[in-house]
Amino acid sequence: MTASRWLLVLALAAPPFLAACGPTPPQVGRPVHSPERTTAAAAEVSDDAFASAVRDLLAADPGSRERSSRAAGVCARQMVRSSARFRSKSPDRALSAIGGAMAVLRPGDLTPSALGPEGPTVMRAAALELAKKGDEGRARAVYEILMKVVPDAERPQIKAHLDAIQAWVKDTSGAGPVEQAGGQARAAVSRALLEPSPEAAKEADQKVAEWLEKAIVLRNAYRARKATPTPKEGNEALRALGSAGTTLAALHLRHADVHGALAALERGQAKEVTRPELVRAMEAAADKPSAGRWLDVARALRPTAAPSGARDDDDEAPQDQDLARAAAFGAVMEAYRLDPTLPEAAGSAAAFLMDYGMGEAAPAVLAEAVKANPEPRVVQTALGMTLRAMAEETQNDEPDAARRVFKAAAPLLAVADRPDLAPKLRPGPARVRAMMGEIEVREGRLGDARALLEQAAAVEKSAATLLLLARIDWHDQKSSAALARLREAQGLPDAQKDVGLRAEILLAQSDILREEGDAQGARAPLVEALKDLAKVRQAGEAEDRARIERAIARVLDRFGATAPAAKALDRALDASARDKRQAAATVGQQVARAFVMGDLKTAREALARGVAFELEGGDLVYYAMWVRVLEKQQRAPSDGTAERVLTHSKGDQRWVGRIAAFGLGLVKADDLVAAAKTPAQKTEALFYAAIERRAAGDVKGGDDALRQAVAAGGLELMEVAIARDILSGAKARLSGPVPEVGLP
């Protein structure tokens, strides 16, 4: 569940604390508890200090010099991240970083220095991307921000863009006066959502008020039977009467300005068309500000159904939701400032930060509430949010950010480790450490991974954790220890419940025994795995079916039953049709096995399917590499697919861009190995250098290099599995009949 779905009443919710006694400033409340700052209020914030800097920003008083300085530091760091994402061809995530930065700023915070050195470059790239998307409101916001930070010589060109956007909005706003006012109001609101400036807020307030005023005039004329509006005008009036009051309030609440919101509603007849529960919540927060009352404001901002008779316009509804979300975040930030120990305030703030792409700050924001409320529901919810933040950073291919999330969670883990608390937590601290261990395994940092996984297993044993430890043991040539862990893993509850996990354990057991020379012993786990998998292959969700069929294919390949294995992968692909992660795993397995078997035709077909599925570019690069190598090995003219994939990614500033450049012959093997910064990258570099040597005819030298790749540390990489299969040769397949288990 995300903040955009109004995660405001969390499992960790506790009764609001009472506001502190004593004099209260007229505009904002006095915090019940003000946490000690752990970062300096400076314009430069490092990646390592980012989580604490965001926490300290949310705790700073509105309008203070401290808040302005902290806002500038956080914003500038987000610009650096956005710039890196634009360079790595991840424009949506780059725009998300900008949106996150703007979400924590208040009017007056947006100064030229707040964007940092990368700001102008980032905003230019954002303007181009938003223009491609046809998002005129946010494009205008970006150009308005650019006007504040670029040299004078560039301003005429930006002014021309702004004039063109305003002319377009005017020309496309509709024919009737209410339609025109509505179109201009939406454009102004869209600008104000991204641009936290007084000018943007003032214009949006004015345009929304005009929209509502014209709607009221039309309504009154209709009631007096003096005019019958056109359907478009009538629908636009209904929309204004249903949402303009809330929109006016939300424009001010986005910056936690409850007094400005109430004043806006007093103009004209806005208050009479605003939901009463929102007005009451705002009046209470203005009268006696407290964390609990600001949370009431956030709850009251929850979107409601469209007005009766109004059409559901997909182009407009998202903006209403985005503004309500931004306003709720403003209210939640104020609740957190007033009492960061209140679990609901901290949990809601953390959820919104994850929603705005700043999840690594979530554990730091949760720390005060967890320390003040060391109860199972509070602590386990905080740990669950930490796991989600780590998972999202991993899925976004940012393992360093996942490490920062884990580091920021240290205070949470310290509380969760208490002997009286840890056994009651689901998830508990062991799960957090195990996930970080899994991430380190993927990155090839096996020493760090082992320490984390062993620490997790000492508290809470799981089959998944023991499987990873067994693989590390195997890599370290400790086969007996690995087999012992695998035998223990088979009997644990998660292996009994998850047939796919149990199959992974049995496959690992078989592979170790086979490499030890025990072919008969290696056969028994495969037979057991195949029987288990066959029983459940048609059960469960599509994701589970795809995973089971891929495991079946691996077992069948170990038996040398290549044709049935190919059919299992076809079934897996059918089950993966609506899930790109599953489709990527299935296509990858198809290309990898075709590469090992030297089957260029099948490899090309699988790569083409991956392109048709529009899989993530990073996955496709590796699949294209394997196809390209096969083409070289077989002296086959290229069909162009692999080159197109590699060419598309060669400019990517991430590691995958170097791999693509190597595949195109633009980077030499030695340079690729030298450029590797992590054990996983070194594993990949050694692997591709090895297969290039094999393709050139140096099989012995290539095999020696493959052994180096296997030893390098990236044991979870598909390249390592491919290398092991190549080095095993015919021994990778076990002799004897395939068990009959009723597979199609």
C-alpha positions in Angstrom: 0.0 0.0 0.0 1.4 3.4 -0.9 0.9 6.9 0.4 -1.1 7.8 -2.7 -3.6 5.2 -1.5 -3.8 7.2 1.7 -1.7 5.1 4.1 -2.5 7.3 7.0 -4.0 4.9 9.5 -1.2 2.4 9.7 -0.9 -0.8 11.7 1.4 1.1 14.0 -1.2 3.9 14.7 -1.4 5.0 18.3 -3.6 7.7 20.0 -2.3 11.2 19.2 -0.2 12.8 21.9 -1.5 16.1 23.4 0.2 19.3 22.4 2.6 20.8 24.9 1.3 23.5 27.2 2.5 27.0 27.0 2.3 29.9 24.5 1.7 28.9 20.9 2.8 31.0 17.9 -0.2 32.4 16.0 0.6 30.6 12.7 2.2 27.3 13.6 2.2 25.0 16.6 5.0 24.3 19.0 6.5 20.8 18.7 5.8 18.4 21.5 9.2 16.8 20.9 12.1 18.2 18.8 14.6 15.6 17.9 18.3 16.3 18.1 19.7 17.2 14.7 22.3 14.9 13.3 23.3 16.9 10.2 24.5 20.4 9.7 22.1 22.9 8.0 24.2 23.2 4.9 23.7 23.5 1.2 25.7 20.3 0.5 24.3 17.0 1.5 26.1 13.8 0.7 24.4 10.5 -0.3 25.4 9.0 3.1 23.9 11.9 5.0 20.7 12.2 2.9 18.4 10.1 5.2 19.3 12.1 8.3 19.2 15.4 6.3 15.6 14.7 5.2 14.6 13.8 8.8 16.2 17.0 10.1 14.4 19.0 7.3 11.0 17.6 8.3 11.7 18.6 12.0 12.7 22.2 11.2 10.3 25.1 11.9 8.5 26.6 8.9 10.0 29.8 7.6 13.1 29.4 9.6 16.6 30.0 8.3 17.4 26.4 9.4 14.6 25.0 7.2 15.6 27.0 4.2 19.2 25.8 4.4 18.2 22.2 4.9 15.7 22.4 2.1 18.5 23.6 -0.2 20.8 20.8 0.7 18.2 18.1 0.2 17.0 19.6 -3.1 20.6 19.9 -4.5 21.3 16.3 -3.7 18.1 15.3 -5.5 19.2 17.3 -8.5 22.5 15.3 -8.5 20.5 12.0 -8.4 18.1 13.2 -11.2 21.1 14.1 -13.4 22.6 10.6 -12.9 19.3 9.1 -13.8 18.9 11.2 -17.0 22.4 10.0 -18.0 21.5 6.4 -17.3 18.4 6.8 -19.6 15.9 6.5 -16.8 13.9 9.7 -17.4 10.8 8.7 -15.3 13.0 8.1 -12.3 14.8 11.3 -13.0 11.6 13.3 -13.0 10.6 11.5 -9.8 13.7 12.8 -8.1 12.8 16.3 -9.2 9.2 15.8 -7.9 10.5 14.6 -4.6 12.7 17.6 -4.2 9.9 20.0 -5.0 7.5 18.2 -2.6 9.5 19.1 0.5 10.1 22.7 -0.5 7.9 25.6 0.7 7.4 29.0 -1.0 10.5 31.0 -0.5 12.8 27.9 -0.4 13.1 27.8 -4.2 16.2 30.0 -4.7 18.8 29.6 -7.5 21.2 28.1 -5.0 18.7 25.5 -3.8 19.0 23.6 -7.1 22.8 23.3 -6.7 25.3 23.1 -9.6 23.4 20.4 -11.4 20.0 22.2 -11.3 20.1 24.0 -14.6 21.2 20.9 -16.5 18.6 18.8 -14.8 15.8 21.3 -15.5 16.7 21.5 -19.2 16.6 17.7 -19.5 13.3 17.7 -17.6 11.8 20.3 -19.9 12.6 18.2 -22.9 11.2 15.0 -21.4 7.9 16.7 -20.3 7.5 18.3 -23.7 7.7 14.7 -25.2 5.0 13.6 -22.8 2.8 16.6 -23.7 2.6 17.7 -20.0 2.3 21.4 -20.5 1.6 22.3 -16.9 4.7 20.7 -15.5 6.7 21.8 -18.5 5.8 25.4 -17.7 6.8 24.8 -14.1 10.2 23.6 -15.2 10.7 26.6 -17.5 9.6 29.0 -14.8 12.2 27.4 -12.5 14.8 27.7 -15.2 14.1 31.4 -15.6 15.4 31.8 -12.0 18.7 29.9 -12.5 20.0 30.4 -16.0 22.2 33.2 -17.3 20.4 36.2 -18.9 21.4 35.1 -22.4 19.2 32.0 -22.2 16.1 33.7 -20.8 14.7 34.9 -24.2 14.5 31.3 -25.5 12.9 30.1 -22.3 10.4 33.0 -22.4 9.5 31.9 -25.9 8.7 28.4 -24.6 6.6 29.9 -21.8 4.7 32.1 -24.3 4.0 29.1 -26.5 2.7 27.0 -23.6 0.4 29.8 -22.4 -0.9 30.3 -25.9 -1.6 26.6 -26.3 -3.4 26.4 -23.0 -5.6 29.4 -24.0 -6.4 27.9 -27.4 -7.3 24.4 -26.1 -9.2 25.4 -22.9 -12.6 25.1 -24.6 -15.3 27.3 -26.0 -17.5 28.3 -23.1 -16.4 30.6 -20.2 -16.5 27.8 -17.6 -14.6 25.4 -19.9 -11.9 28.1 -20.5 -11.6 28.9 -16.9 -11.4 25.2 -16.0 -8.6 24.5 -18.5 -6.6 27.5 -17.3 -7.2 26.4 -13.7 -5.9 22.9 -14.3 -2.8 24.3 -16.1 -2.1 26.6 -13.2 -2.6 23.8 -10.6 -0.3 21.5 -12.6 2.4 24.2 -12.5 1.9 24.8 -8.8 2.2 21.1 -8.1 5.8 21.1 -9.3 6.9 24.7 -8.8 6.9 25.6 -5.1 7.0 29.4 -5.6 4.8 32.2 -4.3 4.0 33.2 -8.0 2.8 29.7 -8.9 0.7 29.4 -5.8 -0.9 32.8 -6.3 -1.7 32.2 -10.0 -3.3 28.8 -9.2 -5.3 30.3 -6.4 -6.6 33.0 -8.7 -7.4 30.7 -11.6 -9.3 28.2 -9.5 -11.3 30.9 -7.8 -12.2 32.3 -11.2 -13.2 28.8 -12.4 -15.5 28.4 -9.4 -17.0 31.9 -9.8 -17.9 31.2 -13.4 -19.4 27.9 -12.4 -21.6 29.5 -9.7 -22.8 32.1 -12.2 -23.8 29.4 -14.6 -25.5 27.4 -11.8 -27.5 30.4 -10.7 -28.5 31.2 -14.2 -29.7 27.7 -14.7 -31.6 27.7 -11.4 -33.3 30.9 -12.5 -34.3 29.2 -15.8 -32.5 31.9 -17.7 -30.0 29.7 -19.5 -29.4 26.0 -20.3 -25.7 25.2 -20.6 -24.2 23.0 -23.2 -23.3 19.6 -22.0 -19.6 20.5 -21.8 -20.2 23.7 -19.9 -22.6 21.9 -17.6 -20.2 19.1 -16.9 -17.3 21.6 -16.3 -19.5 23.6 -13.9 -20.4 20.4 -12.0 -16.7 19.6 -11.7 -15.9 23.0 -10.4 -18.7 22.9 -7.8 -17.6 19.5 -6.7 -13.8 20.0 -6.4 -12.8 23.7 -6.7 -13.2 24.4 -2.9 -11.1 21.4 -2.0 -8.6 22.4 -4.7 -8.3 25.9 -3.3 -7.7 24.5 0.2 -5.2 21.9 -1.1 -3.1 24.5 -2.9 -2.3 26.1 0.5 -2.2 22.9 2.5 0.4 21.6 0.1 2.7 24.1 2.0 1.0 23.5 5.5 -0.6 26.9 5.3 -3.9 26.2 7.0 -4.7 29.9 7.6 -4.2 30.7 3.9 -6.4 27.8 3.0 -9.2 29.0 5.2 -8.8 32.6 3.9 -9.1 31.3 0.3 -12.4 29.6 1.2 -13.8 32.7 2.7 -13.6 34.5 -0.7 -16.7 34.2 -2.9 -18.7 31.1 -2.2 -15.9 28.6 -2.0 -16.6 27.5 1.6 -20.1 26.4 0.7 -18.9 23.9 -1.9 -16.1 22.5 0.2 -16.6 19.3 2.2 -17.6 20.2 5.7 -15.3 17.6 7.3 -12.3 19.3 5.6 -13.3 22.7 6.8 -13.8 21.5 10.3 -10.4 19.8 10.4 -8.7 22.9 9.1 -10.4 25.2 11.6 -9.4 22.9 14.4 -5.7 22.8 13.2 -5.7 26.6 12.8 -7.2 27.1 16.3 -4.9 24.8 18.3 -2.2 23.1 16.0 -1.2 19.6 17.1 0.0 16.5 15.3 -3.3 14.8 15.8 -5.2 17.7 14.3 -2.9 17.9 11.3 -3.4 14.2 10.7 -7.2 14.9 10.7 -6.6 17.4 7.9 -4.7 14.8 5.9 -7.5 12.2 6.4 -10.1 14.8 5.3 -8.2 15.4 2.0 -8.9 11.8 0.9 -10.4 12.0 -2.6 -14.1 11.4 -3.0 -16.2 10.2 -6.0 -16.8 12.6 -8.9 -19.9 14.8 -8.5 -23.1 13.2 -9.6 -23.7 13.8 -13.3 -20.0 14.6 -14.1 -18.1 12.4 -16.5 -15.1 10.5 -15.3 -12.3 12.2 -17.3 -9.1 10.2 -17.2 -7.1 13.3 -18.1 -8.3 15.3 -15.1 -8.8 12.8 -12.3 -5.1 12.1 -11.8 -4.3 15.8 -11.3 -7.0 16.0 -8.5 -5.4 12.9 -6.9 -1.9 14.4 -7.2 -2.9 17.6 -5.6 -4.7 15.9 -2.8 -1.7 13.7 -2.2 0.7 16.7 -2.2 -1.6 18.5 0.3 -1.9 15.5 2.5 1.9 15.2 2.5 2.1 18.9 3.5 -0.3 18.1 6.4 1.6 15.0 7.4 5.0 16.9 7.4 3.5 19.4 9.8 2.1 16.6 12.0 5.6 15.0 12.0 7.3 18.4 12.9 4.9 18.8 15.8 5.4 15.3 17.2 7.9 12.9 15.5 7.3 10.3 18.2 3.7 9.9 17.2 3.6 6.6 15.2 0.9 7.6 12.8 2.7 10.9 11.9 6.1 9.2 11.5 4.6 6.2 9.5 2.6 8.4 7.2 5.6 10.7 6.6 7.8 7.7 5.8 5.1 6.3 3.4 4.9 9.6 1.5 8.7 9.8 1.3 8.7 6.3 -0.4 5.9 7.4 -2.7 8.0 10.5 -3.7 11.1 8.4 -4.4 13.0 9.2 -1.2 12.5 5.9 0.6 16.0 5.7 1.9 15.0 8.4 4.5 12.0 6.4 5.7 13.9 4.5 8.5 15.4 7.7 9.8 12.0 9.4 10.0 10.6 6.4 11.8 13.3 6.2 14.4 11.9 8.6 17.0 8.5 6.9 17.0 10.0 3.5 17.4 12.2 4.5 20.2 9.3 6.2 22.0 6.9 3.3 21.3 8.7 0.0 21.4 5.6 -2.1 20.8 5.4 -5.0 18.4 2.9 -3.3 16.0 4.9 -0.1 15.9 8.3 -1.8 15.4 7.2 -4.5 12.9 5.5 -1.9 10.7 8.6 0.2 10.7 10.7 -2.9 9.8 8.2 -3.7 7.0 8.5 -0.2 5.6 12.3 -0.6 5.7 12.1 -3.9 3.8 9.9 -2.2 1.2 12.3 0.7 0.8 15.2 -1.7 0.3 13.3 -3.8 -2.2 12.4 -0.7 -4.3 16.0 0.5 -4.4 17.1 -3.0 -5.4 14.5 -3.2 -8.2 15.7 0.2 -9.4 19.2 -1.2 -9.7 20.6 1.0 -6.9 22.2 -1.3 -4.4 24.1 1.5 -2.8 20.8 3.2 -1.9 19.6 -0.1 -0.4 22.7 -0.1 1.7 21.9 3.4 2.9 18.4 2.3 3.8 19.8 -0.5 5.9 22.3 1.8 7.5 19.5 4.3 8.4 17.6 1.5 9.9 20.2 0.8 12.6 18.2 2.5 15.4 15.1 0.5 14.4 17.1 -2.7 14.5 18.6 -1.8 17.9 15.1 -1.6 19.3 13.9 -4.7 17.4 16.8 -6.8 18.7 15.6 -6.6 22.3 15.1 -10.1 23.6 11.6 -9.4 24.9 10.5 -7.9 21.6 12.3 -9.8 18.7 10.3 -13.1 19.0 7.0 -11.2 18.6 7.9 -9.4 15.4 6.8 -10.4 11.9 8.8 -9.3 10.0 11.6 -9.2 12.5 15.2 -7.8 12.5 16.4 -11.1 11.1 14.4 -10.6 7.9 15.9 -7.1 7.4 19.4 -8.5 7.8 18.6 -11.4 5.5 17.4 -9.1 2.8 20.5 -7.0 3.0 22.5 -10.3 2.8 20.6 -11.3 -0.3 21.5 -7.9 -1.9 25.1 -8.3 -1.0 25.1 -11.8 -2.5 23.8 -10.4 -5.8 26.6 -7.7 -5.7 29.2 -10.4 -5.1 30.2 -9.0 -1.7 30.3 -12.5 -0.2 32.1 -11.6 3.1 29.5 -9.0 4.0 26.7 -11.3 2.8 27.9 -14.2 4.9 28.1 -12.0 8.1 24.6 -10.7 7.6 23.0 -14.0 6.7 24.7 -15.9 9.6 23.5 -13.2 12.0 20.0 -13.6 10.6 20.1 -17.4 10.7 21.3 -17.3 14.3 18.0 -15.6 15.3 15.5 -16.9 12.8 16.4 -19.8 10.5 14.8 -19.9 7.1 15.4 -22.2 4.1 16.0 -19.1 1.8 18.8 -17.9 4.1 20.4 -21.3 4.4 20.3 -21.7 0.7 22.3 -18.5 0.2 24.8 -19.5 2.8 25.1 -22.9 1.1 25.9 -21.3 -2.2 28.5 -19.1 -0.5 30.0 -22.3 1.1 30.1 -24.0 -2.3 31.8 -20.9 -3.9 34.4 -21.1 -1.1 34.9 -24.8 -1.9 33.3 -26.0 1.3 31.0 -28.6 -0.2 30.4 -30.6 2.9 29.3 -27.5 4.8 27.1 -26.5 1.9 25.4 -29.9 1.7 24.7 -29.9 5.4 23.0 -26.5 5.2 20.9 -27.7 2.2 19.8 -30.8 4.1 18.7 -28.6 7.1 17.0 -26.2 4.8 14.8 -28.9 3.2 13.0 -29.4 6.5 12.3 -25.8 7.4 8.7 -24.4 7.1 9.3 -22.0 4.2 10.8 -24.9 2.1 7.8 -27.1 3.0 5.3 -24.3 1.9 7.2 -23.1 -1.2 7.8 -25.9 -3.7 9.8 -23.6 -5.9 12.2 -22.8 -3.1 12.4 -26.5 -2.2 13.3 -27.2 -5.8 16.1 -24.6 -5.7 17.5 -26.3 -2.7 17.4 -29.7 -4.4 18.9 -28.4 -7.6 21.8 -26.9 -5.6 22.3 -30.1 -3.8 22.4 -32.0 -7.1 24.8 -29.6 -8.7 27.2 -29.9 -5.8 27.1 -33.7 -5.7 27.6 -33.8 -9.5 30.7 -31.6 -9.3 32.0 -33.8 -6.5 31.7 -36.8 -8.9 28.7 -38.5 -7.3 26.4 -38.8 -10.3 24.0 -41.2 -8.7 23.7 -39.1 -5.6 23.1 -36.1 -7.8 20.2 -37.8 -9.6 18.1 -38.4 -6.5 17.4 -34.7 -5.6 16.5 -34.0 -9.2 13.9 -36.9 -9.2 12.5 -35.5 -6.0 12.3 -32.0 -7.3 10.6 -33.0 -10.5 8.0 -35.0 -8.7 7.2 -32.1 -6.3 7.1 -29.5 -9.1 4.8 -31.6 -11.3 2.2 -31.8 -8.5 1.8 -28.0 -8.3 2.6 -26.8 -11.8 -1.0 -25.8 -12.5 -1.8 -24.3 -9.2 -1.5 -20.8 -7.9 -1.1 -17.4 -9.6 0.5 -16.9 -13.0 3.7 -15.7 -11.3 4.0 -18.9 -9.3 3.2 -21.0 -12.4 5.9 -19.3 -14.4 8.4 -19.8 -11.6 7.5 -23.5 -11.3 7.8 -24.1 -15.0 11.2 -22.5 -15.1 12.3 -24.8 -12.3 10.9 -27.8 -14.2 12.9 -26.7 -17.3 16.1 -26.6 -15.3 15.6 -30.0 -13.9 14.7 -31.5 -17.3 17.9 -29.9 -18.8 19.9 -31.6 -16.0 18.5 -34.9 -17.2 19.3 -34.0 -20.8 15.6 -33.7 -21.8 16.1 -30.6 -23.9 12.8 -30.8 -25.9 10.5 -31.2 -22.8 12.6 -28.4 -21.1 11.9 -26.0 -24.0 8.2 -26.8 -23.7 8.2 -26.0 -20.0 9.8 -22.6 -20.8 7.1 -22.0 -23.4 4.5 -22.6 -20.7 6.4 -20.3 -18.4 6.3 -17.6 -21.0 2.6 -18.0 -21.5 2.1 -17.5 -17.7 4.5 -14.5 -17.7 2.6 -12.5 -20.4 1.3 -9.9 -18.0 4.4 -9.7 -15.7 7.5 -8.2 -17.1 9.7 -9.4 -14.3 8.6 -12.9 -14.8 8.9 -12.5 -18.6 12.4 -11.2 -18.2 13.4 -14.2 -16.1 11.8 -16.6 -18.6 13.4 -15.0 -21.7 16.7 -14.9 -20.0 16.6 -18.6 -19.2 15.6 -19.3 -22.8 18.5 -17.3 -24.3 21.0 -18.7 -21.7 20.3 -22.4 -22.3 20.3 -21.7 -26.1 23.7 -20.1 -25.7 25.1 -23.1 -23.8 23.8 -25.5 -26.4 25.0 -23.3 -29.3 21.5 -22.9 -30.6 21.6 -19.6 -32.4 18.1 -19.9 -33.9 16.4 -20.4 -30.5 18.5 -17.7 -28.9 17.5 -15.2 -31.6 13.8 -16.1 -31.3 13.9 -15.6 -27.5 15.7 -12.3 -27.8 13.1 -11.1 -30.3 10.4 -12.1 -27.8 12.1 -10.0 -25.1 12.1 -7.0 -27.4 8.5 -7.5 -28.3 7.6 -7.7 -24.6 9.5 -4.3 -24.2 11.6 -5.7 -21.3 13.8 -3.4 -19.3 16.8 -2.4 -21.4 19.4 -3.7 -18.8 18.0 -7.2 -19.1 17.9 -7.1 -22.9 21.6 -6.0 -23.1 22.8 -9.2 -21.5 20.5 -11.4 -23.7 21.7 -9.5 -26.7 25.3 -10.1 -25.7 24.8 -13.9 -25.6 23.2 -13.8 -29.1 26.0 -11.6 -30.4 28.7 -14.1 -29.1 26.9 -17.0 -30.7 26.8 -15.2 -34.0 30.6 -14.6 -33.8 31.3 -18.2 -32.8 29.3 -19.5 -35.7 30.5 -16.9 -38.1 26.8 -16.1 -38.8 25.8 -12.8 -40.3 23.8 -10.8 -37.7 20.0 -10.4 -38.0 20.4 -6.9 -36.5 18.4 -7.5 -33.3 21.3 -7.8 -30.9 23.0 -4.7 -32.4 19.9 -2.6 -32.1 19.6 -3.5 -28.4 23.3 -2.9 -27.7 23.3 0.4 -29.7 20.3 1.7 -27.7 22.2 1.2 -24.4 25.7 2.0 -25.3 25.4 5.6 -24.0 24.0 4.5 -20.6 26.4 5.8 -17.9 25.7 2.7 -15.8 27.7 -0.5 -15.9 25.2 -2.0 -18.4 26.3 0.8 -20.9 29.9 -0.5 -20.7 28.7 -4.0 -21.4 26.7 -2.8 -24.4 29.8 -0.9 -25.7 31.9 -4.0 -25.3 29.4 -6.0 -27.2 29.6 -3.5 -30.1 33.5 -3.7 -30.1 33.8 -0.1 -28.7 35.5 -1.3 -25.4 38.4 -3.8 -25.2 38.2 -6.8 -22.8 41.1 -5.6 -20.6 39.5 -2.1 -20.3 36.1 -3.7 -19.3 37.8 -5.7 -16.6 39.7 -2.7 -15.4 36.5 -0.6 -15.2 34.7 -3.1 -13.0 34.1 -1.6 -9.5 32.2 -4.4 -7.7 32.7 -8.2 -7.5 29.6 -8.7 -9.6 30.8 -6.4 -12.3 34.2 -8.1 -12.2 32.5 -11.4 -12.6 30.6 -10.2 -15.7 33.7 -8.6 -17.2 35.8 -11.7 -16.8 33.0 -13.8 -18.2 32.6 -11.7 -21.4 36.4 -11.5 -21.8 36.5 -15.3 -21.5 33.8 -16.0 -24.1 35.4 -13.5 -26.5 38.6 -15.5 -26.3 36.6 -18.7 -26.9 34.8 -17.2 -29.9 38.3 -16.3 -31.3 39.4 -19.9 -31.0 41.3 -19.8 -27.8 39.2 -22.4 -25.9 41.8 -23.2 -23.3 42.5 -19.6 -22.5 38.8 -18.9 -22.5 38.1 -21.7 -20.1 40.8 -20.5 -17.7 39.2 -17.1 -17.7 35.7 -18.7 -17.1 37.1 -20.3 -14.0 38.3 -16.9 -12.8 34.8 -15.6 -13.5 33.2 -18.3 -11.4 35.7 -17.6 -8.5 35.2 -13.8 -8.7 32.2 -13.6 -6.4 29.1 -13.0 -8.5 27.6 -16.4 -7.7 24.0 -15.4 -8.3 24.6 -14.1 -11.8 23.3 -16.0 -14.8 26.8 -15.7 -16.3 28.2 -17.9 -13.5 25.6 -20.6 -14.2 26.4 -20.4 -17.9 30.1 -20.6 -17.1 29.6 -23.7 -14.8 27.6 -25.4 -17.5 30.2 -24.7 -20.2 33.1 -25.9 -18.0 31.2 -29.1 -17.0 30.6 -30.0 -20.6 28.8 -33.3 -21.0 29.0 -33.9 -17.2 26.4 -31.2 -16.8 23.8 -33.7 -17.9 23.0 -36.8 -15.9 22.5 -40.1 -17.6 19.5 -42.3 -17.2 15.8 -42.1 -17.9 13.7 -39.0 -17.1 11.1 -39.9 -14.4 7.6 -40.0 -15.6 5.6 -37.5 -13.6 2.8 -36.6 -16.0 4.2 -33.5 -17.7 2.5 -32.5 -21.0 
